[in-house]
Amino acid sequence: MNDARTWAAGAAGHQFTDGHLLEAALTHRSASGPHNERLEFLGDAVLGVVIAEALFLARPDAPEGDLSRLRASLVRKQTLAEIALELGIGPYIQLGPGELKTGGHRRESILADATEALIGAVYLDAGFSAARDMVLRLYATRLQALPSPDELKDPKTRLQEWLQGQGRALPEYVVLEVTGEAHRQEFTVACRLPDTGHESIAAGRSRRKAEQAAATSMLEDLRD
């Protein structure tokens, strides 16, 4: 654990007073001893508040919907896992034998959860100000390069807004085919424009993903 404390002081910028908090934050539920699920819950709440405040100050004219989309993009599992890789947290996570065999140190959900747990542990160890400072350090680059609100809208929303701007009818989505076993299905979906009959077809592991892919293809066709 001394190695983990040295890592936390350097990579995360926090010297833990209570080493047990750090140990719990870095222990997955598959391992023995106190694990990080409760700290993850707390860290998620702290992260949400800090990011919401940062966005509120960074985008003073942005409406609530844009701020919500920006926050969602920053606190999602994928972003947290990317930050975990930047921190090098993986080797310090304590895993059970099963997770070790399947490469749990590299799994997105485990990395993301450990990052949230670390934030929760810092909050308990040193208070909100210390946790806030760490979150802002970890997110500094991302907060300086925030995407435009339109970039965060999903393809179906962007297609709908484009069509509405042209005074055209909204698209229809039709499932053409579902293949595969129940736990590994693939959906083929058509996105159709009622006013012209034009359609684009795409596939995905869920109906939602297939519809989003079809909408993306339709947007590309319309803008060519």
Summary of the structure (lengths in Angstrom):
residues: 224
radius of gyration: 21.7
end to end distance: 57.1
largest distance: 66.8
contacts: 697
relative contact order: 0.12
helix: 64%
strand: 10%
